[in-house]
Amino acid sequence: MKSSISSFFFKKSKLIILFLISISFFGYSVKSEESDIQTVSKLQEMLLDISAKEKTVSFDKTIQSITNLYDTRKMIRMIIGEKWKKISESKKDEVTLLFTKYIAQNYIKQFSKFNSIKFNSKGTKKIGEKYILVKSVLIINKKDKIKINYLLINNKGWRIFDVLIDGTVSEISTKKSEFSKYLQDGGIDLLIKELKKK
């Protein structure tokens, strides 16, 4: 009798443990998904404010938002490629900051031209353990539609490290092609010089 009671409680305890584990994993999954969507939502809210010509939007505030929402260091490292290993830490910091400012400036320049924009969410897709693709559509003036997908990496929270225009055109690939001339002609110093001009 004692043996059967012990067996019953063991089985019950095992079921409870499995249940708690499943809840913890489910909770992590939901929290994780909410977090990556929030990252993109915050960026899109900023772009809506830029388009609406909100007075609260400033260059410094936009830079801060990009710093918080993007992994710009990973982006510029991928753009520069193998040469990154040979760059000093101080210049890595400098080019990362300049690239962050470059993204902020481009957003202000492009989205201040639009009078009416809207973002529609199209769901998410997990890619491996560390990456998530957040899909969306940008609607301009209620008619023109552009697919904009965001690739996020889990690096101390979900952060954007690539943007796919029309769903497939990688921003990293585009910038890699654009910046390669400076890197070939004058290395990191020329790239820094050119980014300061932009």
N, C-alpha and C positions, 0 to 999 in steps of 0.2 A: 504493500500500500504506500509506504513511504517513498519507495522507488518510483512509483507511478506519479505521485504528487510532484516529486522533484523534476521528473521528466516533463510534466505539464507546465510547471513554472519556467523551466529552461526554455521550452519551445515558445512560451508566451513572451518571455524576456527577449528572445531572439527576434521575434516578430516586431516587438516594440522598437528594438535597436534599428532593424532594417527600415521601419517606418520613419523613424527620426532621421536616419541618413538620407532617405529619399526626399523628405521634406527639406532638409538642409541643402541638398543639391538643387531641388526645384526652386527654393528661395534664392539661391545664388544665381541661377539661370535667369529668373525674372528680374532680379536686381541688376544683373549684368546687362540684360537687354534694355532695361529702362535707362541705364546709365549711358549706353552708346547712343540711344535715340536722343537723350537730353543734350549730348554734346553737339549733335547736328542741329537740333532745334534751337539751341542758343546761338549758333552761327547764323542760322536762317533768320532768327529774330533781329540780329544785328544788321543783316542785309536788308531786311524790310524797313528798319529804321533809317538806314542810309538812303534807300529809295524814297521814303516819305519825307526826306530832308529834315529829320528830327534835329532840333538844336542841341539835344543831349549827346549826339554823336560827335566825337572829335577824333583826330588822328591818333592821339595818345591812348584814348579809350579803345579804339579799334586795334591798336598794337597789343594792348593788354589782353583783349579778347582772343586774338590770334595766338598769343603766348600760352594762354590757358587751354585753348581748344585744339591746337595743332601740336604735333611733334615736329617742329621745324628743324630741329637738330638732325633727326633721322632723315628728313626730307633732303636737306642740303648735303648730308653725308652720301646719300644714294645718288644725288645729282653729280657730285664731284667724283665719286667712284674711288678707285684705288689710290689716287693722289691724296685722299683724306688722311691716310696714315702718316704721311710725311709733313703734314701741317702742324704748326705749334698750337698748343692749347689756347693761347691768347687770340690767335688768328681764327681758330675754330669758333670761339665765342663771338668774335667780331663779325664774321661772315654769317653766323646764325642769326644774330641780331639784325643785320642788314637785310637778310632774306625775309625775316619776320616783318620788317618795315615795308619791304617790297610787296609782300602779299597784301598787307593792310592798305597800302596806297592803291594797288590794283583794284581791290574791292571797292574802295571809295570812288575811284575814277569810273569804273564800269557801272556800278549800281546807282550812282547819283544821276545817271542818264535816263534811268527808267522811271516812269510815272506811276505805273501800276504793275505790281508783281505779286505772285502767290506761289507758295510751295505746297505740293501734294506729296505725302509720304507713300511709298510703294513697298514698304516692308524691309526686312533685314535678311541677310544670309550669312551664316557662320562659315568662315574659311579657316580650317585648321583649329588649333587651340588658341592662337593669339590674335586672330584677325576677324573682323566683321565688316561686311559690306552693307551700308545703309543706302537704300535706293530712294530717289525722289525725282519729281518733275518740277521744273521751274516754268511757270506760266507768265508770259509777258504781255501786257495790254489785253488780257483775256483771250488771246488767240494763239500766239506763238509759244510752242512747247519745246523745252530742251530737257533731255534726261541728264540729271546730275547725280552721280553715285559717289558716295564717300567711303573710302577704305580706312578703317580705324584699327589701331593697334592698342593692345592692353598694356600700357606702360605707365604704371601708377595712375590707373584710371584710363578710360577709353579716350583716345586722342586721334584726330585726323592726321594721316600722313600722305594721303594721295586723294585727288579728286578726278573722277572720270567724266569728262564732258561727252555728251551724246551717249553716255553709258560705257564708252570704251576708250576714248582718247585720254591717256594718262597725263596729268599735269607734270609729274616727275619726268616722264619721257620727253615732254615738250621742252621743259626747262633744261634738261640734260643736253638736248640738241642746241638750244639757244645759248647756253653758257659755255659749251665745249670750245668755241672759238677763243674766248678770253683765256680759258685754262691752257689751251695749246700755245697761244701767242705769248702770254705773260704770266701764266700760273695763277696762284691764289691772289697775288697782289693786284693783278689786272682785274680779276673778277670783283674784288673788293672795291677797287676804284670805279668800276662801271656800275656796281650796285649803289654806290654813293650818289651817282648822277641821276639814278632813276627816281 
